[in-house]
Amino acid sequence: MIAGIIASILAAGGGPTDTGWVASQSIVDQGDVFEAWSNLANAEDNGAGNQPTGTFATNAVGDGSYTNTIYCTDFAFAVPSGATIDGIEIRQRLKSAGSNDVIRTTAYVLLNSVESGTGAYDNGSISGTVTDYDSGGASSLLGTSPTAGDGTASTDVNNSGFGVALQYLEDDEGGSTVSLDAVFIKVHYTT
């Protein structure tokens, strides 16, 4: 009997779900007077889906310096109009030239390509091997109030300007290179 009730709820739609991990199709260096990025197209979705591509966007960041902020957008979400956005997860797949010498500083949600909310302050070190770093969660909106609709509203997760702003800090002596393989977002919602 319980299985039948669950099946009828699922068949009727509704309940919590998510988009799965979706990769950014556009990554842009904001040129904010820090260290510039190279080869950003290497970290954009190139049809590899959620798999490591082995090619990287890189930033040779100097000792005690920040990387330029990058805006990762155009995730091509199709969250049903009127759905309630419950949470946002951000995944950064990257490595640094030396283990633990670069810190993930901030990750801000972008609504219509504008930094919004409180951001996710990781302050965690980046490994010398390619690793996935997740922030946010199924019930975390990171201080934002996103909506779901037809992609035209400035707060809409389906808008091509929805995404994440990322920046990194080199905290070791001598500088390092940050290598970014991909950036993903998963949107949790209820219909």
Beta strands, then each sheet from edge to edge (+ up, - down):
strand 1: 16-18
strand 2: 22-23
strand 3: 26-29
strand 4: 57-61
strand 5: 70-73
strand 6: 84-96
strand 7: 102-111
strand 8: 114-125
strand 9: 131-137
strand 10: 163-170
strand 11: 176-190
sheet 1: 1+ 11- 2+
sheet 2: 1+ 11- 4+
sheet 3: 1+ 11- 6+ 9-
sheet 4: 3+ 5- 10+ 7- 8+
end
